[in-house]
Amino acid sequence: MTDFANEMRTIGKRLEPRGRTTDGRSVLYHWMYKRADLIRRLLDDSHPSWASVAAALADQGLTNGHGKPLDAERVRKTWFDVRRAKGWTSTQPTPQPAKPAALPSPPPIAPAPRPAVAADPQPAPVQDDDARARIERLMREMDRRSGRNV
């Protein structure tokens, strides 16, 4: 074998196929795996379409193995591969920060007791037909009930 062939074989072993890493996983897979906790929270909170996720990842400069834009189905499948690698199942809820316990409702407030009112004696029936005399009696009764003594 020639030196040239040995040199090319050595270089060939060091080259990585485009869009792949040494472990055979895609660049997208490693990018998602590294940021899996954040991505999980975002997906659980907003439930976006996979097309919008693919568009957002393309905005970050990620492409498929051929340098073309990511497609929604590939992004979805890659995310499920990442979830499987992390040991997450679809039935496991995303860990959420602890919420404060609900405060107990206050006890009902009883109405305040009303003070006892002394019964007013009924005035004697009026026999006088004179209107002025009736008005004067009414005014005196009002003064008496209001606490004014005249």
C-alpha positions in Angstrom: 0.0 0.0 0.0 1.3 3.4 -0.8 1.9 6.2 1.6 -0.9 8.2 -0.2 -3.4 5.4 0.4 -2.5 5.2 4.1 -2.7 8.9 4.5 -6.2 9.0 2.9 -7.4 6.1 5.1 -6.2 8.0 8.2 -7.9 11.2 7.1 -11.1 9.3 6.2 -11.3 7.8 9.7 -11.2 11.3 11.2 -13.8 12.8 8.9 -17.4 12.9 10.2 -20.3 12.6 7.8 -22.1 16.0 7.5 -24.8 16.4 10.1 -23.6 13.5 12.2 -21.3 13.2 15.2 -18.9 10.4 16.2 -21.7 8.5 18.0 -23.9 8.4 14.9 -26.4 10.8 16.4 -27.4 14.0 14.6 -26.3 17.5 15.5 -30.0 18.2 16.2 -30.2 15.3 18.7 -27.2 16.5 20.6 -28.5 20.1 20.6 -31.9 18.9 21.9 -30.3 16.6 24.5 -28.2 19.3 25.9 -31.2 21.6 26.3 -33.8 18.9 27.1 -35.1 20.3 30.4 -35.8 23.7 28.9 -37.3 22.3 25.8 -39.5 20.0 27.8 -40.9 22.9 29.9 -41.5 25.0 26.8 -43.3 22.2 25.0 -45.4 21.3 28.0 -46.3 25.0 28.6 -47.2 26.0 25.1 -48.0 22.8 23.2 -46.7 24.2 19.9 -47.0 22.5 16.5 -43.9 20.6 15.3 -43.8 22.9 12.2 -43.4 25.9 14.5 -40.7 24.1 16.5 -38.8 23.2 13.3 -39.0 26.9 12.2 -37.8 28.1 15.5 -34.8 25.7 15.4 -34.0 26.8 11.8 -33.9 30.3 13.2 -31.2 29.1 15.6 -29.2 27.9 12.6 -29.9 24.2 12.9 -30.3 22.2 9.6 -30.7 18.6 8.6 -27.7 16.4 7.7 -27.7 17.8 4.1 -27.7 21.5 5.2 -31.4 21.9 4.4 -34.1 23.3 6.7 -35.4 20.8 9.4 -38.8 19.2 8.7 -41.4 18.9 11.5 -41.6 15.1 11.4 -37.8 14.8 11.9 -37.8 17.3 14.8 -40.7 15.3 16.4 -39.0 12.0 16.1 -35.6 13.4 17.3 -37.4 14.8 20.4 -38.9 11.5 21.1 -35.5 9.8 20.8 -34.1 12.4 23.3 -37.0 11.8 25.7 -36.4 8.0 25.5 -32.7 8.5 26.1 -33.5 10.7 29.2 -35.9 8.0 30.5 -38.9 10.3 30.3 -42.2 8.8 29.5 -45.3 10.7 28.2 -47.1 10.0 31.5 -44.5 11.6 33.7 -45.5 15.2 34.4 -42.9 17.9 34.0 -41.6 18.9 37.5 -43.2 22.2 38.5 -42.1 24.5 41.3 -44.0 23.9 44.5 -47.1 26.0 44.8 -48.0 27.5 48.2 -50.7 25.7 50.1 -54.2 27.2 50.0 -55.1 29.3 53.0 -58.1 28.0 55.0 -61.2 30.0 54.6 -62.0 32.2 57.6 -64.8 31.2 60.0 -68.2 32.7 59.3 -68.8 36.0 61.2 -71.9 36.0 63.4 -74.0 39.1 63.2 -73.6 41.5 66.1 -76.4 41.4 68.7 -78.7 44.3 68.6 -79.2 46.3 71.8 -82.5 45.8 73.5 -84.9 48.7 72.8 -87.3 49.8 75.6 -90.9 49.6 74.3 -92.4 53.1 73.9 -95.8 53.5 75.6 -98.5 54.1 73.0 -99.9 57.6 73.1 -103.5 57.9 74.1 -105.8 58.2 71.3 -106.5 61.8 70.2 -110.0 63.1 70.6 -109.2 66.6 69.5 -110.0 67.4 65.9 -107.9 70.6 65.9 -105.0 70.0 63.4 -102.7 72.5 65.2 -103.0 70.7 68.5 -102.3 67.3 66.8 -99.2 68.8 65.2 -98.0 70.1 68.5 -98.5 66.8 70.2 -96.6 65.1 67.3 -93.7 67.5 67.6 -93.5 66.9 71.4 -93.6 63.1 70.8 -90.8 63.4 68.3 -88.7 65.5 70.7 -89.3 63.0 73.5 -88.3 60.0 71.3 -85.2 61.8 70.0 -84.0 62.5 73.5 -84.7 66.2 73.4 -86.6 67.3 76.4 -88.5 70.5 75.9 
